[in-house]
Amino acid sequence: MKVYKLKKQFNGYKKGTHFYLISESEFIGVKEFVFRTKDLANRISINESELLKNFIFIKEIF
């Protein structure tokens, strides 16, 4: 599982909030990523451009 951190405020979440990447999918060239907050309480679904613009990869955990 991969851990990401917000670069700046996004969708009501504060800068620095950690997220787990739950799934990623691609359909006809459109990539979609599903994230959960570190406490697993909230879920967001974003596209590849939002991922690159707003998130930083931190680490991969098993």
PyMOL Python script that loads the backbone (N, CA, C, O; Angstrom):
from pymol import cmd

cmd.read_pdbstr("""\
ATOM      1  N   MET A   1       0.850  -1.167   0.000  1.00  0.00           N
ATOM      2  CA  MET A   1       0.000   0.000   0.000  1.00  0.00           C
ATOM      3  C   MET A   1       0.901   1.237   0.000  1.00  0.00           C
ATOM      4  O   MET A   1       1.948   1.256   0.647  1.00  0.00           O
ATOM      5  N   LYS A   2       0.483   2.249  -0.724  1.00  0.00           N
ATOM      6  CA  LYS A   2       1.271   3.473  -0.832  1.00  0.00           C
ATOM      7  C   LYS A   2       0.670   4.577   0.037  1.00  0.00           C
ATOM      8  O   LYS A   2      -0.547   4.664   0.200  1.00  0.00           O
ATOM      9  N   VAL A   3       1.538   5.411   0.585  1.00  0.00           N
ATOM     10  CA  VAL A   3       1.120   6.526   1.428  1.00  0.00           C
ATOM     11  C   VAL A   3       1.477   7.824   0.708  1.00  0.00           C
ATOM     12  O   VAL A   3       2.599   7.999   0.231  1.00  0.00           O
ATOM     13  N   TYR A   4       0.504   8.725   0.640  1.00  0.00           N
ATOM     14  CA  TYR A   4       0.690  10.030   0.005  1.00  0.00           C
ATOM     15  C   TYR A   4       0.366  11.130   1.008  1.00  0.00           C
ATOM     16  O   TYR A   4      -0.337  10.899   1.993  1.00  0.00           O
ATOM     17  N   LYS A   5       0.887  12.332   0.748  1.00  0.00           N
ATOM     18  CA  LYS A   5       0.632  13.484   1.607  1.00  0.00           C
ATOM     19  C   LYS A   5       0.198  14.649   0.720  1.00  0.00           C
ATOM     20  O   LYS A   5       0.689  14.807  -0.398  1.00  0.00           O
ATOM     21  N   LEU A   6      -0.722  15.458   1.226  1.00  0.00           N
ATOM     22  CA  LEU A   6      -1.192  16.624   0.478  1.00  0.00           C
ATOM     23  C   LEU A   6      -0.138  17.726   0.444  1.00  0.00           C
ATOM     24  O   LEU A   6       0.455  18.055   1.472  1.00  0.00           O
ATOM     25  N   LYS A   7       0.094  18.294  -0.734  1.00  0.00           N
ATOM     26  CA  LYS A   7       1.017  19.423  -0.890  1.00  0.00           C
ATOM     27  C   LYS A   7       0.376  20.721  -0.413  1.00  0.00           C
ATOM     28  O   LYS A   7       1.046  21.591   0.143  1.00  0.00           O
ATOM     29  N   LYS A   8      -0.935  20.839  -0.640  1.00  0.00           N
ATOM     30  CA  LYS A   8      -1.683  22.037  -0.278  1.00  0.00           C
ATOM     31  C   LYS A   8      -3.118  21.632   0.035  1.00  0.00           C
ATOM     32  O   LYS A   8      -3.508  20.487  -0.193  1.00  0.00           O
ATOM     33  N   GLN A   9      -3.892  22.557   0.548  1.00  0.00           N
ATOM     34  CA  GLN A   9      -5.283  22.254   0.898  1.00  0.00           C
ATOM     35  C   GLN A   9      -6.029  21.776  -0.342  1.00  0.00           C
ATOM     36  O   GLN A   9      -5.866  22.332  -1.428  1.00  0.00           O
ATOM     37  N   PHE A  10      -6.852  20.735  -0.172  1.00  0.00           N
ATOM     38  CA  PHE A  10      -7.563  20.123  -1.300  1.00  0.00           C
ATOM     39  C   PHE A  10      -8.853  19.484  -0.798  1.00  0.00           C
ATOM     40  O   PHE A  10      -8.836  18.690   0.143  1.00  0.00           O
ATOM     41  N   ASN A  11      -9.961  19.831  -1.424  1.00  0.00           N
ATOM     42  CA  ASN A  11     -11.280  19.248  -1.091  1.00  0.00           C
ATOM     43  C   ASN A  11     -11.602  19.268   0.398  1.00  0.00           C
ATOM     44  O   ASN A  11     -12.199  18.321   0.910  1.00  0.00           O
ATOM     45  N   GLY A  12     -11.222  20.314   1.089  1.00  0.00           N
ATOM     46  CA  GLY A  12     -11.524  20.439   2.508  1.00  0.00           C
ATOM     47  C   GLY A  12     -10.532  19.765   3.431  1.00  0.00           C
ATOM     48  O   GLY A  12     -10.699  19.819   4.650  1.00  0.00           O
ATOM     49  N   TYR A  13      -9.504  19.130   2.889  1.00  0.00           N
ATOM     50  CA  TYR A  13      -8.464  18.497   3.695  1.00  0.00           C
ATOM     51  C   TYR A  13      -7.276  19.445   3.811  1.00  0.00           C
ATOM     52  O   TYR A  13      -6.926  20.132   2.852  1.00  0.00           O
ATOM     53  N   LYS A  14      -6.666  19.478   4.979  1.00  0.00           N
ATOM     54  CA  LYS A  14      -5.555  20.385   5.236  1.00  0.00           C
ATOM     55  C   LYS A  14      -4.261  19.889   4.602  1.00  0.00           C
ATOM     56  O   LYS A  14      -4.073  18.691   4.391  1.00  0.00           O
ATOM     57  N   LYS A  15      -3.378  20.830   4.305  1.00  0.00           N
ATOM     58  CA  LYS A  15      -2.042  20.522   3.806  1.00  0.00           C
ATOM     59  C   LYS A  15      -1.353  19.582   4.796  1.00  0.00           C
ATOM     60  O   LYS A  15      -1.426  19.790   6.007  1.00  0.00           O
ATOM     61  N   GLY A  16      -0.684  18.547   4.279  1.00  0.00           N
ATOM     62  CA  GLY A  16       0.030  17.611   5.135  1.00  0.00           C
ATOM     63  C   GLY A  16      -0.765  16.387   5.552  1.00  0.00           C
ATOM     64  O   GLY A  16      -0.208  15.482   6.174  1.00  0.00           O
ATOM     65  N   THR A  17      -2.058  16.333   5.227  1.00  0.00           N
ATOM     66  CA  THR A  17      -2.886  15.176   5.570  1.00  0.00           C
ATOM     67  C   THR A  17      -2.365  13.947   4.836  1.00  0.00           C
ATOM     68  O   THR A  17      -2.080  14.016   3.640  1.00  0.00           O
ATOM     69  N   HIS A  18      -2.239  12.827   5.537  1.00  0.00           N
ATOM     70  CA  HIS A  18      -1.766  11.585   4.935  1.00  0.00           C
ATOM     71  C   HIS A  18      -2.939  10.764   4.426  1.00  0.00           C
ATOM     72  O   HIS A  18      -3.998  10.705   5.051  1.00  0.00           O
ATOM     73  N   PHE A  19      -2.727  10.131   3.272  1.00  0.00           N
ATOM     74  CA  PHE A  19      -3.736   9.278   2.640  1.00  0.00           C
ATOM     75  C   PHE A  19      -3.110   7.962   2.225  1.00  0.00           C
ATOM     76  O   PHE A  19      -1.934   7.908   1.864  1.00  0.00           O
ATOM     77  N   TYR A  20      -3.907   6.894   2.279  1.00  0.00           N
ATOM     78  CA  TYR A  20      -3.519   5.599   1.731  1.00  0.00           C
ATOM     79  C   TYR A  20      -4.120   5.482   0.335  1.00  0.00           C
ATOM     80  O   TYR A  20      -5.294   5.794   0.135  1.00  0.00           O
ATOM     81  N   LEU A  21      -3.324   5.037  -0.625  1.00  0.00           N
ATOM     82  CA  LEU A  21      -3.842   4.745  -1.957  1.00  0.00           C
ATOM     83  C   LEU A  21      -4.482   3.366  -1.907  1.00  0.00           C
ATOM     84  O   LEU A  21      -3.791   2.361  -1.738  1.00  0.00           O
ATOM     85  N   ILE A  22      -5.794   3.319  -2.052  1.00  0.00           N
ATOM     86  CA  ILE A  22      -6.540   2.064  -1.936  1.00  0.00           C
ATOM     87  C   ILE A  22      -6.588   1.336  -3.275  1.00  0.00           C
ATOM     88  O   ILE A  22      -6.371   0.126  -3.334  1.00  0.00           O
ATOM     89  N   SER A  23      -6.876   2.076  -4.360  1.00  0.00           N
ATOM     90  CA  SER A  23      -6.913   1.444  -5.675  1.00  0.00           C
ATOM     91  C   SER A  23      -6.618   2.466  -6.757  1.00  0.00           C
ATOM     92  O   SER A  23      -6.806   3.670  -6.584  1.00  0.00           O
ATOM     93  N   GLU A  24      -6.153   1.945  -7.872  1.00  0.00           N
ATOM     94  CA  GLU A  24      -5.955   2.765  -9.054  1.00  0.00           C
ATOM     95  C   GLU A  24      -6.454   1.966 -10.244  1.00  0.00           C
ATOM     96  O   GLU A  24      -6.243   0.757 -10.328  1.00  0.00           O
ATOM     97  N   SER A  25      -7.121   2.656 -11.163  1.00  0.00           N
ATOM     98  CA  SER A  25      -7.664   1.976 -12.330  1.00  0.00           C
ATOM     99  C   SER A  25      -7.502   2.862 -13.558  1.00  0.00           C
ATOM    100  O   SER A  25      -7.365   4.081 -13.458  1.00  0.00           O
ATOM    101  N   GLU A  26      -7.521   2.223 -14.702  1.00  0.00           N
ATOM    102  CA  GLU A  26      -7.413   2.953 -15.959  1.00  0.00           C
ATOM    103  C   GLU A  26      -8.440   2.389 -16.922  1.00  0.00           C
ATOM    104  O   GLU A  26      -8.531   1.177 -17.116  1.00  0.00           O
ATOM    105  N   PHE A  27      -9.215   3.287 -17.525  1.00  0.00           N
ATOM    106  CA  PHE A  27     -10.214   2.886 -18.498  1.00  0.00           C
ATOM    107  C   PHE A  27     -10.135   3.844 -19.677  1.00  0.00           C
ATOM    108  O   PHE A  27     -10.421   5.033 -19.536  1.00  0.00           O
ATOM    109  N   ILE A  28      -9.755   3.339 -20.816  1.00  0.00           N
ATOM    110  CA  ILE A  28      -9.607   4.124 -22.045  1.00  0.00           C
ATOM    111  C   ILE A  28      -8.735   5.360 -21.800  1.00  0.00           C
ATOM    112  O   ILE A  28      -9.115   6.473 -22.164  1.00  0.00           O
ATOM    113  N   GLY A  29      -7.586   5.164 -21.191  1.00  0.00           N
ATOM    114  CA  GLY A  29      -6.619   6.228 -20.999  1.00  0.00           C
ATOM    115  C   GLY A  29      -6.883   7.178 -19.854  1.00  0.00           C
ATOM    116  O   GLY A  29      -6.094   8.094 -19.622  1.00  0.00           O
ATOM    117  N   VAL A  30      -7.980   6.983 -19.126  1.00  0.00           N
ATOM    118  CA  VAL A  30      -8.295   7.845 -17.987  1.00  0.00           C
ATOM    119  C   VAL A  30      -7.970   7.080 -16.698  1.00  0.00           C
ATOM    120  O   VAL A  30      -8.560   6.037 -16.418  1.00  0.00           O
ATOM    121  N   LYS A  31      -7.029   7.613 -15.925  1.00  0.00           N
ATOM    122  CA  LYS A  31      -6.653   6.964 -14.672  1.00  0.00           C
ATOM    123  C   LYS A  31      -7.444   7.565 -13.527  1.00  0.00           C
ATOM    124  O   LYS A  31      -7.650   8.777 -13.464  1.00  0.00           O
ATOM    125  N   GLU A  32      -7.886   6.695 -12.615  1.00  0.00           N
ATOM    126  CA  GLU A  32      -8.615   7.136 -11.438  1.00  0.00           C
ATOM    127  C   GLU A  32      -7.963   6.508 -10.214  1.00  0.00           C
ATOM    128  O   GLU A  32      -7.568   5.342 -10.237  1.00  0.00           O
ATOM    129  N   PHE A  33      -7.853   7.293  -9.143  1.00  0.00           N
ATOM    130  CA  PHE A  33      -7.211   6.847  -7.916  1.00  0.00           C
ATOM    131  C   PHE A  33      -8.183   7.032  -6.759  1.00  0.00           C
ATOM    132  O   PHE A  33      -8.860   8.056  -6.664  1.00  0.00           O
ATOM    133  N   VAL A  34      -8.247   6.035  -5.882  1.00  0.00           N
ATOM    134  CA  VAL A  34      -9.110   6.107  -4.714  1.00  0.00           C
ATOM    135  C   VAL A  34      -8.211   6.139  -3.475  1.00  0.00           C
ATOM    136  O   VAL A  34      -7.375   5.259  -3.267  1.00  0.00           O
ATOM    137  N   PHE A  35      -8.407   7.177  -2.663  1.00  0.00           N
ATOM    138  CA  PHE A  35      -7.625   7.368  -1.447  1.00  0.00           C
ATOM    139  C   PHE A  35      -8.521   7.306  -0.224  1.00  0.00           C
ATOM    140  O   PHE A  35      -9.698   7.661  -0.282  1.00  0.00           O
ATOM    141  N   ARG A  36      -7.949   6.850   0.888  1.00  0.00           N
ATOM    142  CA  ARG A  36      -8.601   6.915   2.195  1.00  0.00           C
ATOM    143  C   ARG A  36      -7.684   7.664   3.135  1.00  0.00           C
ATOM    144  O   ARG A  36      -6.462   7.549   3.053  1.00  0.00           O
ATOM    145  N   THR A  37      -8.285   8.437   4.032  1.00  0.00           N
ATOM    146  CA  THR A  37      -7.484   9.139   5.032  1.00  0.00           C
ATOM    147  C   THR A  37      -6.816   8.111   5.930  1.00  0.00           C
ATOM    148  O   THR A  37      -7.222   6.949   5.963  1.00  0.00           O
ATOM    149  N   LYS A  38      -5.809   8.532   6.645  1.00  0.00           N
ATOM    150  CA  LYS A  38      -5.025   7.608   7.469  1.00  0.00           C
ATOM    151  C   LYS A  38      -5.873   6.885   8.516  1.00  0.00           C
ATOM    152  O   LYS A  38      -5.572   5.750   8.884  1.00  0.00           O
ATOM    153  N   ASP A  39      -6.947   7.552   9.003  1.00  0.00           N
ATOM    154  CA  ASP A  39      -7.838   6.902   9.970  1.00  0.00           C
ATOM    155  C   ASP A  39      -8.934   6.066   9.285  1.00  0.00           C
ATOM    156  O   ASP A  39      -9.798   5.501   9.956  1.00  0.00           O
ATOM    157  N   LEU A  40      -8.890   5.995   7.956  1.00  0.00           N
ATOM    158  CA  LEU A  40      -9.824   5.224   7.118  1.00  0.00           C
ATOM    159  C   LEU A  40     -11.274   5.703   7.199  1.00  0.00           C
ATOM    160  O   LEU A  40     -12.180   4.978   6.788  1.00  0.00           O
ATOM    161  N   ALA A  41     -11.508   6.896   7.717  1.00  0.00           N
ATOM    162  CA  ALA A  41     -12.866   7.409   7.886  1.00  0.00           C
ATOM    163  C   ALA A  41     -13.438   8.023   6.601  1.00  0.00           C
ATOM    164  O   ALA A  41     -14.647   7.954   6.376  1.00  0.00           O
ATOM    165  N   ASN A  42     -12.596   8.618   5.767  1.00  0.00           N
ATOM    166  CA  ASN A  42     -13.075   9.315   4.570  1.00  0.00           C
ATOM    167  C   ASN A  42     -12.410   8.775   3.317  1.00  0.00           C
ATOM    168  O   ASN A  42     -11.287   8.273   3.353  1.00  0.00           O
ATOM    169  N   ARG A  43     -13.140   8.890   2.190  1.00  0.00           N
ATOM    170  CA  ARG A  43     -12.659   8.384   0.906  1.00  0.00           C
ATOM    171  C   ARG A  43     -12.796   9.475  -0.148  1.00  0.00           C
ATOM    172  O   ARG A  43     -13.797  10.191  -0.180  1.00  0.00           O
ATOM    173  N   ILE A  44     -11.785   9.602  -1.014  1.00  0.00           N
ATOM    174  CA  ILE A  44     -11.893  10.502  -2.156  1.00  0.00           C
ATOM    175  C   ILE A  44     -11.426   9.767  -3.403  1.00  0.00           C
ATOM    176  O   ILE A  44     -10.566   8.888  -3.342  1.00  0.00           O
ATOM    177  N   SER A  45     -12.007  10.145  -4.526  1.00  0.00           N
ATOM    178  CA  SER A  45     -11.640   9.576  -5.817  1.00  0.00           C
ATOM    179  C   SER A  45     -11.175  10.731  -6.698  1.00  0.00           C
ATOM    180  O   SER A  45     -11.901  11.710  -6.875  1.00  0.00           O
ATOM    181  N   ILE A  46      -9.967  10.620  -7.251  1.00  0.00           N
ATOM    182  CA  ILE A  46      -9.406  11.707  -8.045  1.00  0.00           C
ATOM    183  C   ILE A  46      -8.818  11.165  -9.340  1.00  0.00           C
ATOM    184  O   ILE A  46      -8.601   9.961  -9.482  1.00  0.00           O
ATOM    185  N   ASN A  47      -8.559  12.078 -10.294  1.00  0.00           N
ATOM    186  CA  ASN A  47      -7.917  11.680 -11.538  1.00  0.00           C
ATOM    187  C   ASN A  47      -6.410  11.910 -11.461  1.00  0.00           C
ATOM    188  O   ASN A  47      -5.903  12.413 -10.458  1.00  0.00           O
ATOM    189  N   GLU A  48      -5.704  11.541 -12.519  1.00  0.00           N
ATOM    190  CA  GLU A  48      -4.240  11.601 -12.506  1.00  0.00           C
ATOM    191  C   GLU A  48      -3.707  13.029 -12.378  1.00  0.00           C
ATOM    192  O   GLU A  48      -2.718  13.252 -11.680  1.00  0.00           O
ATOM    193  N   SER A  49      -4.341  13.993 -13.037  1.00  0.00           N
ATOM    194  CA  SER A  49      -3.848  15.376 -12.954  1.00  0.00           C
ATOM    195  C   SER A  49      -3.996  15.940 -11.545  1.00  0.00           C
ATOM    196  O   SER A  49      -3.127  16.684 -11.090  1.00  0.00           O
ATOM    197  N   GLU A  50      -5.083  15.598 -10.844  1.00  0.00           N
ATOM    198  CA  GLU A  50      -5.255  16.034  -9.456  1.00  0.00           C
ATOM    199  C   GLU A  50      -4.221  15.378  -8.551  1.00  0.00           C
ATOM    200  O   GLU A  50      -3.721  16.008  -7.619  1.00  0.00           O
ATOM    201  N   LEU A  51      -3.898  14.117  -8.822  1.00  0.00           N
ATOM    202  CA  LEU A  51      -2.880  13.420  -8.044  1.00  0.00           C
ATOM    203  C   LEU A  51      -1.529  14.121  -8.180  1.00  0.00           C
ATOM    204  O   LEU A  51      -0.873  14.411  -7.180  1.00  0.00           O
ATOM    205  N   LEU A  52      -1.121  14.391  -9.405  1.00  0.00           N
ATOM    206  CA  LEU A  52       0.174  15.015  -9.642  1.00  0.00           C
ATOM    207  C   LEU A  52       0.249  16.438  -9.100  1.00  0.00           C
ATOM    208  O   LEU A  52       1.307  16.878  -8.652  1.00  0.00           O
ATOM    209  N   LYS A  53      -0.853  17.144  -9.139  1.00  0.00           N
ATOM    210  CA  LYS A  53      -0.898  18.548  -8.712  1.00  0.00           C
ATOM    211  C   LYS A  53      -0.939  18.696  -7.187  1.00  0.00           C
ATOM    212  O   LYS A  53      -0.371  19.644  -6.646  1.00  0.00           O
ATOM    213  N   ASN A  54      -1.602  17.773  -6.493  1.00  0.00           N
ATOM    214  CA  ASN A  54      -1.897  17.964  -5.067  1.00  0.00           C
ATOM    215  C   ASN A  54      -1.253  16.993  -4.093  1.00  0.00           C
ATOM    216  O   ASN A  54      -1.302  17.227  -2.886  1.00  0.00           O
ATOM    217  N   PHE A  55      -0.650  15.908  -4.574  1.00  0.00           N
ATOM    218  CA  PHE A  55      -0.149  14.879  -3.666  1.00  0.00           C
ATOM    219  C   PHE A  55       1.334  14.597  -3.868  1.00  0.00           C
ATOM    220  O   PHE A  55       1.861  14.739  -4.972  1.00  0.00           O
ATOM    221  N   ILE A  56       1.998  14.195  -2.786  1.00  0.00           N
ATOM    222  CA  ILE A  56       3.402  13.789  -2.794  1.00  0.00           C
ATOM    223  C   ILE A  56       3.460  12.355  -2.283  1.00  0.00           C
ATOM    224  O   ILE A  56       2.871  12.029  -1.253  1.00  0.00           O
ATOM    225  N   PHE A  57       4.180  11.496  -3.015  1.00  0.00           N
ATOM    226  CA  PHE A  57       4.376  10.115  -2.569  1.00  0.00           C
ATOM    227  C   PHE A  57       5.321  10.121  -1.375  1.00  0.00           C
ATOM    228  O   PHE A  57       6.374  10.756  -1.418  1.00  0.00           O
ATOM    229  N   ILE A  58       4.947   9.414  -0.308  1.00  0.00           N
ATOM    230  CA  ILE A  58       5.766   9.349   0.906  1.00  0.00           C
ATOM    231  C   ILE A  58       6.523   8.023   0.976  1.00  0.00           C
ATOM    232  O   ILE A  58       7.753   8.005   1.006  1.00  0.00           O
ATOM    233  N   LYS A  59       5.782   6.918   1.002  1.00  0.00           N
ATOM    234  CA  LYS A  59       6.424   5.605   1.129  1.00  0.00           C
ATOM    235  C   LYS A  59       5.457   4.504   0.736  1.00  0.00           C
ATOM    236  O   LYS A  59       4.257   4.729   0.574  1.00  0.00           O
ATOM    237  N   GLU A  60       6.009   3.311   0.586  1.00  0.00           N
ATOM    238  CA  GLU A  60       5.191   2.131   0.318  1.00  0.00           C
ATOM    239  C   GLU A  60       5.317   1.209   1.520  1.00  0.00           C
ATOM    240  O   GLU A  60       6.420   0.920   1.983  1.00  0.00           O
ATOM    241  N   ILE A  61       4.171   0.750   2.020  1.00  0.00           N
ATOM    242  CA  ILE A  61       4.150  -0.166   3.158  1.00  0.00           C
ATOM    243  C   ILE A  61       3.495  -1.467   2.728  1.00  0.00           C
ATOM    244  O   ILE A  61       2.736  -1.501   1.759  1.00  0.00           O
ATOM    245  N   PHE A  62       3.785  -2.514   3.438  1.00  0.00           N
ATOM    246  CA  PHE A  62       3.243  -3.825   3.063  1.00  0.00           C
ATOM    247  C   PHE A  62       2.254  -4.283   4.033  1.00  0.00           C
ATOM    248  O   PHE A  62       1.694  -5.367   3.878  1.00  0.00           O
TER     249      PHE A  62
END
""", "prot")
cmd.dss("prot")
cmd.show_as("cartoon", "prot")
cmd.util.cbc("prot")
cmd.orient("prot")
